[in-house]
């Protein structure tokens, strides 16, 4: 993905990027945020950004005896390289989470946001409502936030738009029942 962005930048004369990723795609976005200086904004939904915590969470809940087939300690974990995020200019960072996410535990997303803050960044952590039962699918929220960032909207306008998206989704789900 890093090389793909470099090629796109060269071919089309792009100066900076607004990246969005959902779940494991958010892991890619956070890795690129750690490694590149041309990420103007990063939007991550239901974000797998604390990989080792998520692996430990699910390892402790599985019912199959024995050990994992892989060593989770060897996984790339974006949270471990937060200090390498570009600071000049500082990217706009959005993490959009459903506190009831059943795939990527909310506490791991909150940990990432807190680590960003500890490193001096000012991420926007937006709580949203993903559809039941998994409470995980927030990709539309990420696309909407990225679109509004590209249009130069404020964080308050972005939060309001995401809240309105939640209301529309909740209403649509109520009607479908």
C-alpha positions as CSV (number, residue, x, y, z in Angstrom):
1,X,0.0,0.0,0.0
2,X,2.9,2.3,0.8
3,X,4.4,1.8,-2.7
4,X,0.9,2.2,-4.3
5,X,0.5,5.6,-2.7
6,X,4.0,6.6,-3.8
7,X,3.1,5.6,-7.4
8,X,-0.2,7.5,-7.3
9,X,1.6,10.5,-6.0
10,X,4.1,10.4,-8.8
11,X,1.7,9.7,-11.6
12,X,-1.0,12.2,-10.6
13,X,1.0,14.9,-8.8
14,X,-0.8,14.3,-5.5
15,X,0.7,16.3,-2.7
16,X,-1.0,14.7,0.3
17,X,-3.6,12.0,1.1
18,X,-6.7,11.6,3.2
19,X,-6.9,7.9,4.0
20,X,-9.8,5.9,5.4
21,X,-9.9,2.3,6.4
22,X,-12.3,0.0,8.2
23,X,-11.3,-2.7,10.6
24,X,-8.2,-4.3,9.2
25,X,-8.1,-1.6,6.6
26,X,-7.7,0.8,9.5
27,X,-4.6,-1.1,10.5
28,X,-3.2,-0.3,7.1
29,X,-4.2,3.4,7.4
30,X,-2.6,3.6,10.8
31,X,0.6,1.9,9.5
32,X,0.8,4.4,6.6
33,X,0.2,7.2,9.1
34,X,3.2,6.0,11.0
35,X,5.4,5.7,8.0
36,X,4.5,8.6,5.6
37,X,4.8,12.4,5.9
38,X,2.1,13.1,3.3
39,X,-0.9,11.9,5.1
40,X,-3.0,15.0,5.7
41,X,-5.8,13.1,7.4
42,X,-6.5,9.5,8.6
43,X,-10.0,8.2,9.3
44,X,-10.2,4.8,10.9
45,X,-13.5,2.9,11.7
46,X,-13.9,-0.1,13.9
47,X,-10.1,0.1,13.9
48,X,-7.8,-2.8,14.3
49,X,-5.0,-0.5,15.6
50,X,-3.9,-2.3,18.7
51,X,-3.3,-5.7,17.1
52,X,-1.7,-7.5,20.0
53,X,-4.4,-6.5,22.4
54,X,-7.1,-7.8,20.0
55,X,-5.2,-11.0,19.4
56,X,-4.9,-11.6,23.2
57,X,-8.6,-10.7,23.7
58,X,-9.7,-13.3,21.2
59,X,-7.1,-15.9,22.3
60,X,-8.5,-15.7,25.8
61,X,-12.0,-16.4,24.5
62,X,-11.5,-19.2,22.1
63,X,-12.8,-22.6,23.0
64,X,-10.4,-24.7,20.9
65,X,-7.6,-26.2,23.1
66,X,-3.9,-25.7,22.3
67,X,-1.9,-22.7,21.2
68,X,-2.3,-20.4,18.3
69,X,-0.8,-21.4,14.9
70,X,1.1,-18.1,14.8
71,X,2.9,-15.9,17.2
72,X,0.8,-12.7,17.7
73,X,3.9,-11.0,19.2
74,X,5.4,-11.0,15.7
75,X,2.4,-9.1,14.2
76,X,2.9,-5.5,13.1
77,X,1.1,-3.3,15.7
78,X,0.6,0.3,14.7
79,X,0.1,1.4,18.3
80,X,3.8,0.7,18.9
81,X,5.0,3.3,16.3
82,X,2.7,6.2,17.1
83,X,5.7,8.3,18.0
84,X,6.8,8.2,14.4
85,X,3.7,10.0,13.1
86,X,4.6,13.2,11.2
87,X,4.1,16.3,13.3
88,X,4.8,19.0,10.7
89,X,2.1,19.4,9.7
90,X,0.2,17.3,12.2
91,X,-2.4,15.1,10.4
92,X,-6.0,15.2,11.3
93,X,-6.9,11.9,12.9
94,X,-10.4,10.4,13.3
95,X,-11.2,7.1,15.1
96,X,-14.8,6.2,14.8
97,X,-16.0,3.4,17.2
98,X,-19.1,1.7,18.3
99,X,-18.6,0.9,22.0
100,X,-20.5,-2.3,21.5
101,X,-18.3,-3.6,18.6
102,X,-18.2,-7.4,18.8
103,X,-15.3,-7.9,16.3
104,X,-12.7,-5.4,17.4
105,X,-13.1,-4.6,21.1
106,X,-13.8,-1.0,21.8
107,X,-11.2,-0.8,24.6
108,X,-8.5,-1.5,22.1
109,X,-9.6,1.5,19.9
110,X,-9.8,3.6,23.0
111,X,-6.3,2.6,24.0
112,X,-5.0,3.7,20.5
113,X,-6.7,7.1,20.9
114,X,-5.2,7.5,24.4
115,X,-1.8,6.6,23.2
116,X,-2.1,9.2,20.4
117,X,-3.0,11.8,23.1
118,X,-0.1,10.7,25.3
119,X,2.2,11.4,22.3
120,X,0.8,14.9,22.0
121,X,-1.7,14.4,19.1
122,X,-5.3,15.6,19.2
123,X,-7.3,12.8,17.6
124,X,-11.1,13.0,17.2
125,X,-12.7,9.9,18.8
126,X,-16.3,9.7,17.6
127,X,-18.7,7.2,19.0
128,X,-21.1,5.8,16.4
129,X,-23.8,3.2,16.1
130,X,-23.1,0.3,13.8
131,X,-25.9,-2.2,12.9
132,X,-26.6,-5.2,15.1
133,X,-25.6,-7.9,15.7
134,X,-21.9,-7.3,15.2
135,X,-22.0,-3.5,15.8
136,X,-18.9,-3.4,13.6
137,X,-19.8,-2.0,10.2
138,X,-18.9,1.7,10.2
139,X,-17.2,2.0,6.8
140,X,-19.9,4.5,5.6
141,X,-19.1,6.7,8.5
142,X,-15.4,6.7,7.5
143,X,-16.2,7.6,3.9
144,X,-18.5,10.4,5.0
145,X,-15.9,11.8,7.4
146,X,-13.1,11.6,4.7
147,X,-15.4,13.4,2.2
148,X,-16.1,16.2,4.7
149,X,-12.4,16.6,5.5
150,X,-11.7,16.9,1.8
151,X,-14.4,19.6,1.6
152,X,-12.7,21.5,4.5
153,X,-15.4,21.0,7.0
154,X,-14.7,21.5,10.8
155,X,-14.6,18.7,13.3
156,X,-17.9,19.9,14.7
157,X,-19.5,19.7,11.3
158,X,-18.1,16.2,10.8
159,X,-19.3,15.0,14.1
160,X,-22.8,16.4,13.4
161,X,-22.9,14.7,9.9
162,X,-21.9,11.4,11.5
163,X,-24.5,11.8,14.2
164,X,-27.1,12.4,11.4
165,X,-25.9,9.3,9.6
166,X,-26.5,7.3,12.8
167,X,-30.0,8.7,13.1
168,X,-30.8,7.9,9.5
169,X,-29.4,4.3,9.9
170,X,-31.3,3.8,13.2
171,X,-34.5,5.0,11.5
172,X,-34.0,2.8,8.5
173,X,-33.4,-0.3,10.7
174,X,-36.5,0.5,12.7
175,X,-38.6,0.6,9.6
176,X,-37.1,-2.6,8.2
177,X,-38.2,-4.5,11.3
